[in-house]
């Protein structure tokens, strides 16, 4: 008989304890022998001399390896279960992509090799540039940015350079919807611009009157995500872009949610001037834990002169890295881009081809609306209508019983699921943002929805203490995540 605790996915929390490596240590010499220095130390290096022992635990190789393997078993990843983080696009990455990037001719090259010795790699990167330009409707591309937020910064640097070249250096105001990713205003600030928040309308989209009220001669750009972080398509996108252009500004597109549009609609055709593409999300790279990532930026003719260098160009039958361009904002990374991430993207797009690329977006939207349909009677839906690639719920119904979004998320861990994104977007109280992506089967989505419905049943049945205590199965339960982020303990002290 199947254990009822495992009826959903079978990954119900951490099943064992694992002490810190230092707590494993026993009375033995240090695992790493670091002999002293013979002779005098130069004055320049004296300041860096170690003042105390290295304190490396004295463990054997098997003890060390077992510790880290056990730690790896604590992780929840896309290979162990459903990963419904909204706004993150945590989808399964085909193993063939990993085989591609491990080919010796690609994995063993060095960024400082002569161009003539890496023509194959440059050809694949150039090919990816062409595809990203066609997919986005913005034909001029840089692969350099190392992540989405880096792409935002690069895009705004190009917008600033363009405005300065026009003699409009007064334009330093960036309009950012209140539903935006937090990196949007941060990128604007790093670029020396001031952000003005736009209040969303009652439908969760950009309010045209609010936009018009803030457009003036100091406006540099509007930063917008489409579909936005509420999972809604900005249906007034053409008018929005035209209003910004008429005011002399440019439109920056946050491409974090391109998974909802790829192969179906092109941001460039909507009027967007500049877009970063999270290729690690839309085009498949394992990116949990902060990396690796890639944020290529695609632009129209207006911004093309300001693209970073080096750029990859095809000259005859050869591929060249162009290192100098008078109007370029210059290099923003030590190479032409995160090659491993870009090669995976090339492999992923190649597998779908022009004929099937649209299935990514269509299946992602279908899956999100399926989840929304199954849960909408039991969980509050803040904005009516169909969603795109992710659906947005709140804890309004459960809150009347004293149960909050965090309780629901923690209970999901006991039922074998990684929680959805919680409390984002900030414009919705008690938000739960769920993005199933296109790679999940109906059976997986049903199991997740069944778990969510069971939680709703428990709440309505008055079993609130169970929800407040959740999760009960992991050794690590409700952590003080705010305290951990603000005051991390990074050094072992006995």
Buried (B, 14 or more C-beta within 10 A) or exposed (E): EEEEEEBBBEBBBBEEEBEEBEEBBEEEEBBEEEEEEEEEEEEEEEEEEEEEEEEBBBBEEEBBEBBEEBEEEBEBBBEBBBBBBBBBBBBBBBEEBBEBBEEEEBEEBEEEEEBEEBBEBBBBBBBBBEBBBBBBBBBBBBBBBBBBBBBBBBBBBBBBBBBEEEEBEEBBBBBBBBBBBEBBBBBBBBBEBEBBBBEBBEBBBBBEEBBEEBBEEBBBBBBBBBBBBBBBBBEBBEBBBEBBBEBBBBBBBBBBBBBBBBBEBBBBEBBBBBBBBBBBBBBBBBBEEEBBBBBBBBBBEBBBBBBBBBBBEBEEEEBBBEEEBEEBBEEBBEBBBBBBBBBBBBBBBBEBEEEEBBBBBBBBBBBBBBBBEBBBEBBBBBBEEEBBBBBBBBBBBBBEBEBBBBBBBBBBBBBBBBBBBBBBBEBBEBBBBBBBBBBBEEEBBBBBBBBBBBBBEBBBEEBBEBBBBBBEBBEEBEEEEEEEEEEEEEEEEE
